[in-house]
Amino acid sequence: SPAFYMAALDSTTVTVTSAVATGLAVSAGTGDYGGTAGLSATLTSGGSPVAGKAVSFTLKGTAVCGGATGVACPTTNASGVASLAGVSLGGINAGTYATGVAASFAGDGGYVASSATGSLTVNKAGQAALTLTGVPGSAVFNSTFAVTAGGGSGTSPLVVTTSGVCSIAGNLVTMTGGTGTCTVRVNRAGDSNYNDAAEVTASANASKVSQPALTLTGVPSSAPFNSTFTVVPGGGSGSAPLVVTTSGVCSASGYDVTMTSGTGTCTVKVNRAGDDNYNAADEASASATATKLGQAALSLSGVPSTAAYNSSFTVNVGGGSSSAGLVVTTSGVCSVSGNDVTMTSGTGTCTVKVNRAGDDNYDAADEVSASATATRLNQAALSLNGVPSSAPFNSTFTVTPAGGSSSASLLVTTAGVCSASGNDVTMTSGTGTCTVKVNRAGDANYEDAAEVTATAAATKLNQAALTLGGVPATAPYNSTFTVAPGGGSGTAARVVTVGGVCSISGSDVTMISGTGTCTVKVNRAGDDNYNAASEVTASAAATKLGQAALALSGVPPTAGYNSSFAV
């Protein structure tokens, strides 16, 4: 039966009138900030659901259906449940409100109005997706790029941070390394209404920077063997040190480069390795052409000022610097074997030369020479045999010369009363001395031999027998006869003389008496070659002539004293 009473049920107050009392049980509302929530309330009466009744809802005192909201309030279903879906939570901060949801039933003729509240929980909302632009795929060390962050919700600021090989100031990201990854992160912290936004990241692969050009000074265009020069490298970046290396004919110790040869090219290189931030620098190089050194002066001793043919002397050589051996050579009138020099002639000059060839490090040494004037040897003694102590005119004898040493022939000559043909000597006179000489001329190696002589005294020949013809046995006074002398030898004329009663003119003999004997003589005197010929004579007995008649005139009959007259 109807009754009037008030009873407390949880936090719901039910006023019972004469109509049937009702009760509402409001389900807790839940939703995300800025989102929607589903509201639900159950209307019962006497423990039984009441269906078909309109139930209005408010959120924190603001109607969400009916009236000016334009949203129809839900009616209870058979289970007494009235539900309103998609109710905006706009304007309601996140949090838990114990009586945030209110439901009311206005009542009707059969049921008493009722209302109730339930808790409202507004969860923080997830923020809108964050955005991040401006992060390149790769970025070089020390470069800067600007990023643009966006998205999210709530009152917290956008926060851009980095990790890895970069740093950030504002929205400018600077690459702090050239190796690794730069990760840029954007976040937006939650607030009273929003959860933290889901972090968004983007990565840039760090890339190394090319180093500034390297420099290299102090490398000369050429440098002699064993010299040292100091180079000055520079340029580049990064933490790696400058490194000087060499190739070719040099070595390096630090920045000091020493030429290890006098031939070839020394290339000096400077490098700077890369590190986490820089690529290896491009190598810089410079070249020096190696030059050879002049060798130390050569020395040569032991060469005499003069040396005789066929003699030997030993020279001493030294000096120089190269790896080549000392070489002794000769020119002129000598030969060499090792350091022993032999004179091959007695005339001319022997020049001894010492050389040392160059090698990779040294030029050929300056030649050093010394000269010995060749002198000739005395020849062995000459000999001469076959010269008689005396030899007659026109005779020939053969001599035998020997001895000496030179390449010249033995030469037989004569002086005095002889001549030579080869080794045959002929006496050209019977008076004087024949001197036979043997000589051997010198040559390039030997002096003239000392002359050897021998002498033969010349002797005269006897002349052939003289003849005398034409001398009569008798010849009268005043008669003349002609004689014919002959024979003998040599250059003297035949001489006819007479003795006794005759006279001679040329070959005509005249009897100058009629009494006595006329002796005719023929002689031929000797000369240089012949003795005087033996005289030949012939005699004619003189005979008298009968005289012619005598006559006398001119005798005067008288003559005075002391006068003269011719008869």
PLY file of the C-alpha trace (Angstrom):
ply
format ascii 1.0
element vertex 567
property float x
property float y
property float z
element edge 566
property int vertex1
property int vertex2
end_header
0.00 0.00 0.00
1.29 3.58 -0.61
3.29 5.11 2.14
5.39 8.21 2.71
8.91 7.71 3.95
12.51 8.66 3.32
15.26 6.17 3.51
18.99 6.46 2.83
20.48 4.00 0.37
24.14 4.55 -0.18
24.23 8.09 -1.46
20.82 7.93 -3.14
17.82 9.59 -1.62
14.44 8.25 -2.61
11.31 10.16 -1.89
8.30 7.93 -1.69
5.01 9.37 -2.45
1.87 7.79 -3.03
3.35 6.61 -6.32
5.63 3.68 -6.44
9.04 4.51 -5.29
11.97 4.15 -7.70
15.68 4.04 -7.31
18.54 4.86 -9.68
21.97 3.30 -9.60
24.48 5.27 -11.67
27.36 3.40 -13.19
30.75 5.03 -12.98
31.61 6.98 -16.07
35.00 6.64 -17.64
36.63 8.32 -20.58
39.72 10.09 -21.81
40.22 13.77 -21.57
38.76 15.50 -24.52
37.13 12.30 -25.55
33.73 10.77 -24.81
32.29 8.59 -22.16
29.37 6.23 -22.05
26.86 6.95 -19.26
24.60 4.37 -17.76
22.06 4.27 -14.94
19.68 1.53 -13.79
16.14 2.44 -12.72
14.46 0.01 -10.37
11.41 -0.05 -8.23
11.02 -2.49 -5.45
14.06 -4.30 -6.71
12.63 -4.69 -10.14
13.80 -2.87 -13.23
11.60 -0.16 -14.54
11.56 -0.02 -18.31
10.59 2.71 -20.70
11.38 5.60 -18.46
13.46 8.58 -19.56
16.55 9.19 -17.54
18.50 12.43 -17.87
22.20 12.76 -17.22
24.55 15.54 -16.22
28.31 15.63 -16.07
29.57 17.78 -13.30
26.25 19.49 -13.22
26.00 20.14 -16.92
23.17 18.49 -18.73
24.30 16.26 -21.52
20.88 15.39 -22.89
17.45 16.87 -23.13
16.60 20.46 -23.18
18.86 22.71 -25.17
21.46 20.03 -25.69
19.64 18.70 -28.66
20.39 15.21 -27.45
17.48 13.00 -26.49
17.80 11.48 -23.08
17.80 7.72 -23.12
14.99 5.55 -21.84
15.45 2.47 -19.78
15.42 -0.85 -21.42
13.86 -3.96 -20.13
16.62 -4.25 -17.64
15.94 -0.79 -16.38
19.14 0.47 -17.88
19.30 3.78 -19.60
22.53 4.34 -21.56
23.87 7.43 -23.28
26.93 6.81 -25.46
29.47 9.22 -26.84
29.02 11.87 -24.28
31.67 14.55 -24.75
34.04 15.08 -21.91
35.04 18.42 -23.31
35.81 21.00 -20.71
36.36 18.45 -18.02
39.88 18.06 -16.86
41.26 14.67 -16.23
40.65 13.38 -12.79
38.21 11.39 -10.68
35.01 13.04 -9.69
33.02 11.13 -7.05
29.70 12.60 -8.12
30.71 13.61 -11.57
27.92 11.66 -13.22
24.31 12.43 -12.13
21.24 10.69 -13.41
17.61 11.61 -12.63
14.22 10.18 -13.31
11.54 12.83 -13.34
8.84 10.43 -12.15
5.30 10.05 -13.55
1.94 9.10 -12.33
3.00 5.66 -11.43
6.49 6.15 -10.22
8.11 8.47 -7.89
11.04 10.59 -9.30
14.49 9.56 -8.29
18.04 10.65 -8.91
21.50 9.42 -8.13
25.15 10.20 -8.80
28.09 8.13 -9.78
31.76 8.70 -10.09
33.32 10.10 -13.22
36.85 9.24 -14.07
38.44 11.31 -16.83
41.64 9.64 -17.85
44.47 11.58 -19.34
44.33 11.51 -23.06
47.00 10.29 -25.38
48.61 13.21 -27.12
48.43 13.71 -30.85
51.34 12.17 -32.76
54.52 14.16 -32.60
56.29 15.17 -35.80
59.98 15.75 -36.50
61.37 17.08 -39.75
64.70 18.45 -40.91
66.88 15.52 -39.88
69.02 14.55 -42.89
69.96 11.01 -43.69
73.59 11.91 -43.07
75.46 14.90 -41.82
79.14 15.71 -41.69
81.07 16.41 -38.56
80.64 19.91 -37.17
77.78 20.71 -39.51
74.52 22.12 -38.19
71.00 21.47 -39.27
67.70 22.89 -38.01
64.94 20.52 -37.02
61.26 21.27 -36.80
59.29 19.50 -34.11
55.52 19.49 -33.97
52.45 17.61 -32.88
51.44 16.47 -29.47
48.84 18.01 -27.18
48.58 19.62 -23.80
50.35 22.42 -22.17
53.87 20.98 -21.98
56.38 22.28 -24.50
57.88 20.25 -27.26
61.29 19.12 -26.17
63.96 18.15 -28.73
66.93 16.19 -27.42
69.76 14.28 -29.05
71.83 11.28 -28.34
74.87 9.93 -30.09
77.29 12.13 -31.97
75.46 15.43 -31.89
74.28 18.19 -29.60
71.39 20.58 -29.78
70.80 24.19 -28.93
67.27 25.27 -29.54
66.33 23.62 -32.76
69.88 23.64 -34.15
71.61 20.28 -34.09
75.38 20.24 -34.38
77.26 17.09 -35.35
79.87 16.45 -32.67
81.41 13.45 -34.39
82.02 12.13 -37.86
81.47 8.53 -36.94
78.33 7.02 -35.49
74.69 8.05 -35.42
73.05 11.22 -34.30
69.57 10.46 -32.97
67.22 13.42 -32.64
64.25 12.89 -30.31
61.15 14.96 -29.86
59.01 14.56 -26.77
56.11 16.33 -25.17
55.57 15.59 -21.55
52.09 14.89 -20.30
50.15 17.33 -18.12
47.06 17.08 -15.98
45.05 16.06 -19.02
47.49 14.33 -21.34
49.83 11.44 -21.02
53.39 11.86 -22.26
53.43 11.90 -26.03
54.98 8.94 -27.78
58.54 9.89 -28.55
59.43 10.43 -32.17
63.02 9.99 -33.36
64.98 10.48 -36.52
68.58 9.62 -37.12
71.37 11.10 -39.17
74.38 8.99 -39.92
77.48 10.95 -39.08
79.95 11.37 -41.91
83.51 12.52 -41.67
84.71 15.85 -42.94
87.49 16.10 -45.47
90.54 17.57 -43.86
92.01 20.84 -45.12
94.83 20.40 -47.61
98.12 19.23 -46.18
101.24 21.29 -46.82
104.84 20.22 -47.13
107.78 22.58 -47.38
111.51 22.20 -47.06
112.01 19.58 -49.77
114.77 20.79 -52.11
114.65 20.09 -55.83
117.84 18.08 -55.48
119.94 16.77 -52.62
123.30 14.99 -52.56
123.85 11.53 -51.17
124.05 11.33 -47.37
122.79 14.89 -46.89
119.91 15.64 -44.54
117.18 18.22 -44.85
114.33 19.06 -42.51
110.81 19.24 -43.86
107.92 21.21 -42.42
104.55 19.48 -42.77
101.31 21.29 -41.99
97.62 21.44 -42.64
94.93 18.88 -42.05
92.60 18.54 -39.07
91.66 15.98 -36.55
93.38 14.32 -33.69
95.81 12.22 -35.73
99.38 13.51 -35.94
101.09 14.61 -39.13
103.20 11.70 -40.36
106.17 12.13 -42.70
107.22 9.09 -44.71
109.53 8.61 -47.66
109.88 6.38 -50.65
112.76 6.03 -53.03
116.33 6.89 -52.12
115.87 8.44 -48.70
114.78 7.70 -45.16
113.01 9.80 -42.57
113.47 10.19 -38.85
110.78 12.49 -37.62
110.92 15.42 -39.98
114.59 14.90 -40.89
115.10 13.26 -44.28
118.44 11.68 -45.17
119.42 10.82 -48.73
120.41 7.16 -48.89
121.65 7.21 -52.47
123.00 9.61 -55.03
120.89 8.15 -57.84
117.12 8.18 -58.12
114.33 10.21 -56.57
113.45 10.79 -52.95
109.73 11.28 -52.52
108.69 12.81 -49.20
105.06 12.26 -48.24
102.99 13.83 -45.50
99.78 12.21 -44.32
97.28 12.75 -41.57
95.10 9.78 -40.78
91.42 10.20 -40.29
89.71 9.89 -36.93
86.11 9.69 -35.81
85.46 13.08 -37.30
87.76 13.49 -40.28
88.55 11.45 -43.33
92.18 10.74 -43.98
93.74 13.83 -45.50
94.84 13.73 -49.11
98.51 12.93 -49.16
100.87 15.74 -50.06
104.24 14.89 -51.53
107.33 16.54 -52.91
110.35 15.06 -54.57
114.07 15.71 -54.46
116.32 14.37 -57.19
119.29 12.58 -55.70
122.70 13.85 -56.76
125.99 12.08 -56.42
128.85 13.30 -54.27
132.30 13.94 -55.60
134.69 11.28 -54.39
137.61 11.98 -52.13
140.82 12.74 -54.02
142.67 9.74 -55.42
146.34 9.24 -54.62
149.12 7.66 -56.67
152.69 7.09 -55.52
155.59 4.93 -56.56
155.97 6.28 -60.11
159.64 7.19 -60.67
160.64 10.17 -62.76
162.53 7.86 -65.13
162.50 4.13 -65.70
164.63 1.95 -67.93
163.25 -0.28 -70.63
161.99 -3.61 -69.36
162.19 -2.51 -65.73
159.18 -2.80 -63.43
157.97 -0.69 -60.56
155.02 -1.07 -58.17
152.63 1.80 -57.65
150.56 2.52 -54.56
147.04 3.82 -55.10
144.43 5.04 -52.67
141.64 7.49 -52.06
138.19 7.76 -53.56
134.89 6.95 -51.93
132.69 4.78 -54.15
132.11 1.05 -53.98
134.01 0.58 -57.25
137.55 -0.75 -57.11
140.62 1.36 -57.71
141.79 0.73 -61.28
145.34 1.32 -62.47
145.83 1.77 -66.22
148.70 2.94 -68.34
149.25 4.70 -71.59
152.42 5.22 -73.53
155.42 2.96 -73.28
154.39 0.68 -70.42
151.96 -2.00 -69.41
150.36 -2.85 -66.10
149.42 -6.02 -64.27
147.64 -5.23 -61.04
149.78 -2.50 -59.55
153.00 -3.63 -61.27
154.04 -1.44 -64.19
156.57 -2.70 -66.76
158.35 -0.40 -69.20
157.75 -1.66 -72.72
160.10 0.78 -74.42
163.10 2.86 -73.64
161.83 5.88 -75.53
158.76 7.93 -74.73
156.66 8.48 -71.66
154.85 6.00 -69.48
151.74 7.56 -67.97
150.23 5.70 -65.02
146.62 6.55 -64.26
144.42 5.66 -61.30
140.66 5.86 -61.51
137.70 4.91 -59.38
134.39 4.63 -61.17
131.29 6.18 -59.71
128.38 4.24 -58.29
124.84 5.10 -57.25
126.17 7.52 -54.66
129.37 8.98 -56.04
130.48 10.52 -59.30
133.53 9.05 -60.96
136.62 10.23 -59.12
138.93 12.70 -60.85
141.68 10.75 -62.52
145.15 11.08 -61.03
148.19 10.36 -63.18
151.94 10.40 -62.93
154.53 9.94 -65.65
157.88 8.21 -65.91
160.23 9.11 -68.77
161.50 5.95 -70.43
165.26 5.52 -70.65
167.13 3.20 -72.99
169.38 0.34 -71.89
173.02 -0.03 -72.91
173.48 -2.77 -75.44
175.54 -5.83 -74.82
179.18 -5.50 -76.01
179.84 -5.92 -79.72
182.49 -8.29 -81.02
184.41 -8.38 -84.32
186.43 -11.32 -85.61
188.18 -12.10 -88.90
190.28 -8.93 -89.34
193.92 -9.94 -90.16
196.81 -7.90 -88.86
197.80 -7.11 -92.48
196.30 -7.60 -95.86
197.67 -6.95 -99.34
196.12 -4.54 -101.78
193.01 -5.85 -103.50
192.70 -8.82 -101.20
189.36 -9.58 -99.49
188.67 -11.00 -96.07
185.36 -11.79 -94.32
184.68 -10.49 -90.84
182.24 -11.84 -88.24
180.46 -9.19 -86.17
178.28 -10.10 -83.19
176.80 -8.83 -79.93
174.58 -5.90 -79.16
170.90 -5.98 -78.13
168.78 -3.63 -80.19
166.47 -4.42 -83.06
168.90 -2.70 -85.46
171.16 -4.82 -87.63
174.86 -5.20 -87.04
176.58 -2.80 -89.42
180.13 -3.30 -90.70
181.85 -0.20 -92.03
185.42 0.61 -92.89
187.78 3.52 -92.76
191.14 3.85 -94.41
192.37 1.74 -97.31
189.51 -0.73 -97.62
185.86 -1.04 -98.46
183.10 -3.34 -97.17
180.31 -5.12 -98.89
178.29 -6.82 -96.24
180.83 -8.59 -94.11
183.40 -8.81 -96.93
186.23 -6.31 -96.70
188.41 -5.55 -99.72
191.75 -3.75 -99.47
191.64 -0.72 -101.71
195.26 0.23 -101.24
198.51 -1.31 -100.35
199.55 1.57 -98.21
197.91 2.68 -95.02
195.61 1.06 -92.55
192.23 -0.56 -93.04
190.02 0.01 -90.01
187.00 -2.27 -89.82
184.21 -1.05 -87.53
181.15 -2.84 -86.25
178.20 -0.88 -84.91
174.65 -1.57 -83.83
172.40 1.43 -83.78
170.11 2.02 -80.87
166.35 1.74 -81.10
163.47 2.77 -78.91
164.76 0.54 -76.15
168.55 0.53 -76.43
171.24 3.13 -76.74
173.71 2.87 -79.63
176.14 0.05 -78.95
179.72 1.00 -78.27
181.64 0.71 -81.56
184.21 -2.07 -81.86
187.09 -1.79 -84.38
189.96 -3.85 -85.68
192.71 -2.82 -88.12
194.68 -4.48 -90.89
197.90 -2.90 -92.18
197.83 -2.64 -95.97
200.74 -4.27 -97.92
201.80 -3.53 -101.55
201.85 -6.05 -104.42
204.85 -6.73 -106.65
204.37 -5.41 -110.17
204.19 -7.62 -113.17
207.54 -8.07 -115.04
208.58 -5.23 -117.31
209.44 -5.83 -121.00
211.68 -3.87 -123.39
211.70 -4.39 -127.12
213.34 -2.53 -130.07
216.95 -2.31 -128.83
219.32 -3.51 -131.65
222.45 -5.35 -130.87
224.48 -2.59 -132.55
223.75 0.85 -133.70
225.93 3.27 -135.58
226.71 6.65 -134.26
223.96 9.18 -134.67
221.41 6.56 -135.61
218.04 6.43 -133.79
215.96 3.52 -132.83
212.58 3.32 -131.06
212.14 1.12 -128.08
208.87 -0.49 -126.88
208.67 -0.81 -123.07
205.84 -2.83 -121.49
204.65 -4.72 -118.38
204.52 -3.61 -114.80
201.48 -2.59 -112.74
200.15 0.35 -110.79
199.60 3.91 -111.65
203.20 5.03 -112.31
204.31 5.51 -115.93
207.00 3.33 -117.49
210.20 5.27 -117.62
212.84 4.52 -120.27
216.35 5.80 -119.58
219.64 5.27 -121.26
223.19 4.95 -120.16
226.35 5.03 -122.17
226.75 6.42 -125.66
223.17 7.32 -126.42
220.40 9.69 -125.53
216.64 9.28 -125.46
213.66 11.40 -126.30
210.41 9.61 -125.51
210.91 6.18 -126.91
213.50 7.31 -129.48
217.09 6.49 -128.64
219.91 8.27 -130.53
223.44 6.99 -130.59
225.71 9.76 -129.57
228.93 7.95 -130.10
230.26 5.35 -132.32
232.31 3.82 -129.63
230.99 2.24 -126.50
227.74 0.74 -125.39
224.28 2.25 -125.23
222.30 0.71 -122.37
218.52 1.25 -122.52
216.68 0.80 -119.17
212.92 0.51 -118.50
211.52 1.09 -114.96
208.08 1.52 -113.38
208.02 3.14 -110.03
205.84 1.77 -107.24
202.67 3.51 -105.95
200.37 3.08 -102.98
199.51 -0.34 -104.19
202.59 -1.72 -105.93
206.24 -2.00 -105.16
208.64 -0.57 -107.80
208.95 -2.95 -110.74
212.24 -4.73 -111.33
214.33 -2.80 -113.95
214.77 -4.35 -117.38
217.74 -3.35 -119.65
218.99 -3.95 -123.14
222.28 -2.79 -124.76
223.36 -1.75 -128.28
227.04 -1.66 -129.18
227.99 1.67 -130.87
229.59 1.56 -134.25
231.53 4.35 -135.91
230.61 6.09 -139.17
232.95 6.91 -141.94
233.57 10.66 -141.78
232.74 13.03 -144.64
235.59 14.84 -146.31
237.01 17.54 -144.25
237.08 21.20 -145.47
238.76 24.22 -144.01
238.32 27.80 -144.96
238.66 31.11 -143.35
242.27 30.83 -142.43
243.90 34.03 -143.50
247.32 33.81 -144.71
248.44 36.04 -141.94
247.16 37.13 -138.75
248.37 39.84 -136.36
249.34 39.27 -132.79
246.46 38.96 -130.68
243.98 39.02 -133.59
241.33 36.44 -134.19
239.76 34.94 -137.19
237.10 32.44 -137.85
237.78 29.29 -139.77
0 1
1 2
2 3
3 4
4 5
5 6
6 7
7 8
8 9
9 10
10 11
11 12
12 13
13 14
14 15
15 16
16 17
17 18
18 19
19 20
20 21
21 22
22 23
23 24
24 25
25 26
26 27
27 28
28 29
29 30
30 31
31 32
32 33
33 34
34 35
35 36
36 37
37 38
38 39
39 40
40 41
41 42
42 43
43 44
44 45
45 46
46 47
47 48
48 49
49 50
50 51
51 52
52 53
53 54
54 55
55 56
56 57
57 58
58 59
59 60
60 61
61 62
62 63
63 64
64 65
65 66
66 67
67 68
68 69
69 70
70 71
71 72
72 73
73 74
74 75
75 76
76 77
77 78
78 79
79 80
80 81
81 82
82 83
83 84
84 85
85 86
86 87
87 88
88 89
89 90
90 91
91 92
92 93
93 94
94 95
95 96
96 97
97 98
98 99
99 100
100 101
101 102
102 103
103 104
104 105
105 106
106 107
107 108
108 109
109 110
110 111
111 112
112 113
113 114
114 115
115 116
116 117
117 118
118 119
119 120
120 121
121 122
122 123
123 124
124 125
125 126
126 127
127 128
128 129
129 130
130 131
131 132
132 133
133 134
134 135
135 136
136 137
137 138
138 139
139 140
140 141
141 142
142 143
143 144
144 145
145 146
146 147
147 148
148 149
149 150
150 151
151 152
152 153
153 154
154 155
155 156
156 157
157 158
158 159
159 160
160 161
161 162
162 163
163 164
164 165
165 166
166 167
167 168
168 169
169 170
170 171
171 172
172 173
173 174
174 175
175 176
176 177
177 178
178 179
179 180
180 181
181 182
182 183
183 184
184 185
185 186
186 187
187 188
188 189
189 190
190 191
191 192
192 193
193 194
194 195
195 196
196 197
197 198
198 199
199 200
200 201
201 202
202 203
203 204
204 205
205 206
206 207
207 208
208 209
209 210
210 211
211 212
212 213
213 214
214 215
215 216
216 217
217 218
218 219
219 220
220 221
221 222
222 223
223 224
224 225
225 226
226 227
227 228
228 229
229 230
230 231
231 232
232 233
233 234
234 235
235 236
236 237
237 238
238 239
239 240
240 241
241 242
242 243
243 244
244 245
245 246
246 247
247 248
248 249
249 250
250 251
251 252
252 253
253 254
254 255
255 256
256 257
257 258
258 259
259 260
260 261
261 262
262 263
263 264
264 265
265 266
266 267
267 268
268 269
269 270
270 271
271 272
272 273
273 274
274 275
275 276
276 277
277 278
278 279
279 280
280 281
281 282
282 283
283 284
284 285
285 286
286 287
287 288
288 289
289 290
290 291
291 292
292 293
293 294
294 295
295 296
296 297
297 298
298 299
299 300
300 301
301 302
302 303
303 304
304 305
305 306
306 307
307 308
308 309
309 310
310 311
311 312
312 313
313 314
314 315
315 316
316 317
317 318
318 319
319 320
320 321
321 322
322 323
323 324
324 325
325 326
326 327
327 328
328 329
329 330
330 331
331 332
332 333
333 334
334 335
335 336
336 337
337 338
338 339
339 340
340 341
341 342
342 343
343 344
344 345
345 346
346 347
347 348
348 349
349 350
350 351
351 352
352 353
353 354
354 355
355 356
356 357
357 358
358 359
359 360
360 361
361 362
362 363
363 364
364 365
365 366
366 367
367 368
368 369
369 370
370 371
371 372
372 373
373 374
374 375
375 376
376 377
377 378
378 379
379 380
380 381
381 382
382 383
383 384
384 385
385 386
386 387
387 388
388 389
389 390
390 391
391 392
392 393
393 394
394 395
395 396
396 397
397 398
398 399
399 400
400 401
401 402
402 403
403 404
404 405
405 406
406 407
407 408
408 409
409 410
410 411
411 412
412 413
413 414
414 415
415 416
416 417
417 418
418 419
419 420
420 421
421 422
422 423
423 424
424 425
425 426
426 427
427 428
428 429
429 430
430 431
431 432
432 433
433 434
434 435
435 436
436 437
437 438
438 439
439 440
440 441
441 442
442 443
443 444
444 445
445 446
446 447
447 448
448 449
449 450
450 451
451 452
452 453
453 454
454 455
455 456
456 457
457 458
458 459
459 460
460 461
461 462
462 463
463 464
464 465
465 466
466 467
467 468
468 469
469 470
470 471
471 472
472 473
473 474
474 475
475 476
476 477
477 478
478 479
479 480
480 481
481 482
482 483
483 484
484 485
485 486
486 487
487 488
488 489
489 490
490 491
491 492
492 493
493 494
494 495
495 496
496 497
497 498
498 499
499 500
500 501
501 502
502 503
503 504
504 505
505 506
506 507
507 508
508 509
509 510
510 511
511 512
512 513
513 514
514 515
515 516
516 517
517 518
518 519
519 520
520 521
521 522
522 523
523 524
524 525
525 526
526 527
527 528
528 529
529 530
530 531
531 532
532 533
533 534
534 535
535 536
536 537
537 538
538 539
539 540
540 541
541 542
542 543
543 544
544 545
545 546
546 547
547 548
548 549
549 550
550 551
551 552
552 553
553 554
554 555
555 556
556 557
557 558
558 559
559 560
560 561
561 562
562 563
563 564
564 565
565 566
